[in-house]
Amino acid sequence: MGNMDESAIETRVAADAGEAADTGQVLHERLKEITCLYEIRRGMGLELSVDEVCEQVFEHLVPAMQFPEMASAVIELDGTAFASRNHSGRVTHLLQSTIRVNGKIRGHLQVFYPPEKPFLVPEEQRLIDAVASDLEMWLERKEIDEALRERLKEITCLYEIRRGLGQELSIDRACQQVFEHLLPAMQFPELASGVIELGGRRFVSANHSERRTHELRSEINVNNKSRGCLRVFYPDDKPFLVPEEQRLIDAVSTDLERWLERKLLEQTLVSIAEEHQRTLGQELHDNLGQQIAAIGYQAKALEKKITASGSSDVATIAAAIAAQAQTAVMQCKQLAQGLLPFELETKGLTAALQAFASRIAATYKIPFDFVCKNDVVINDNNVALNLYRIAQEAANNAIRHGGTQHLRISLASEHGVLRMSIIDNGRGFAAGKPVPTPGMGIKIMKYRARQLGATLHFLRRPEGGVEVRLEMRTV
C-alpha cells in the first residue's frame, strides 16, 4: 500500500511540474517576442541610416525566432538587399512580410530557416509583420524628418522634444517638454498656446486661455486606439502656416505615440515578469511544497513501521528521506516567500526589505545589512513592489554572478527624493573593460525604474563589488 501511495505522489509531482514548465515556456516565448519589439522600437532612432536600422532589426529579430541559431534574415528596400551576417543565398524556406510606405510597396522583410525546420505559424508570422510595420513607420518618420530639415526651428523643436522624451519622463513632464519646445517653433510663439489630452487627462501650457477656438490639432493613437490629441491655439486674427505647422504638430504627436507605446511595452514586460514570478511562487507554495511535505509524512510513517519490524538500517534510510523532505519543504517556502512577498502587502516596503535581507542571510550564510535612515513610507503598492523587485534582483545577481560575501541595502527619503542602494563586495565589473551586456533580469530592473520615473545606475566600487543606485522624486 505504501509503494502505491508513493507512486501516486511521484506521478502527481511530475504532472504538476510539467504544467508549471508549460506555463513558464509560454510566458518565456511571449517575453522574447515583446522584448524583440521593444528593443527594435527603442533602437529605431531617426539619426540612424537604413543600413544601421536593418542591423538593429537583425540583432533583435533573429534571436526571437524559434531556432535562432539557424535563422537568417533579409530586408529588401528600394532595390537594395540588406542581409544578416549568417545568411546564405541558397536558403529558400521563408516567411515574408511586405513593407509599404505611403501606400507604395518599398520592399520586403524575409526570415529564413533550413528546409527541415518548421516556422511557428502564425506566431512568427505575426512577429515578422509587426517588425515590418515598425520599419514602415520608421521610413515614414524618416522621410518626414528629412523634409523638415528645411526649417531650423522645426528641427530644433523635434530634436529637443525627442531628447527629452528619451530621458524617462513622467507623462506630466513629457507634456511640459512638448509645450516648452513646440510653442517657440510656431510662427507666432508669443501668442501660441497648447493642450494635450491623454487617457482622460488634460495638460495645458502656462499661457493657455479657454476662450481660444482657432486651432490646429493632431490625433494621438497608440496600438490603433485613440488615446487623445495634441492641439495648438492662436488668437482668431492670426493665421497658421498650413501645412507646415500642421506637419510639425503631426510629427510631435507621432513622437508622443511612440513614447507611449514604449511605456506600454515596458509595463507589459514588467507585468509578464511579475505574473511569471507569482505563478512560480504559487506553484511552489500550493502544489510542490505540499507534495514534498506529503512525501515526508509518508517516509516518517514508513520509518515507524520499519522500526517496529526490527529493520533498523532501513529505518535509518526512511528517517533520512523524511528529514530531506522537510528541508526541501523549508526551501520551497523560502523560494515562495521571495516570489510572493507577503510582507510587502501587509507591512510595507521597509518591513519587506528587512525580511528579505534576513531570509537571504539565513539561506546563504552571509551578512546582509538593511539600513533605513529615516521613516520611509510608500503608499502606492505598485511603486513599493517595483522597488522591492529591483532590490531583490540586484541582491540575487550579486550572489549568483558576483560571488559576494557581504550585502547591504540602504533606503532613505530626503527633500522629496527617495534613494535606494544595494551594495556588494563581489567580483564586480573588471576595471578597464566595458560593462557586460545586461541579461533579462537587469533589463527588467531598468524597465521597472522607468515605470517609476527613477534613475538606475550600476557603479563599480573602488574597493571591489558593485553598487546599484536608484533615485526617484516622491513629490
Secondary structure by P-SEA (a helix, b strand, c coil): caaaaaaaaaaaaaaaaaaaaaaaaaaaaaaaaaaaaaaaaaaccccccaaaaaaaaaacccccccccccccbbbbcccbbbbccccccccccbbbbbbbcccccccbbbbbccccccccaaaaaaaaaaaaaaaaaaaaaaaaaaaacccaaaaaaaaaaaaaaaccccaaaaaaaaaacccccccccccccbbbbcccbbbbccccccccccbbbbbbbcccccccbbbbbccccccccaaaaaaaaaaaaaaaaaaaaaaaaaaaaaaaaaaaaaaaaaaaaccaaaaaaaaaaaaaaaaaaaaaacaaaaaaaaaaaaaaaaaaaaaaaaaaaaacccccccccaaaaaaaaaaaaaaaccbbbbbbbccccccccaaaaaaaaaaaaaaaaaaaacccccbbbbbbbccccbbbbbbbbcccccccccccccccaaaaaaaaaaaaacbbbbbbbbccbbbbbbbbbbcc
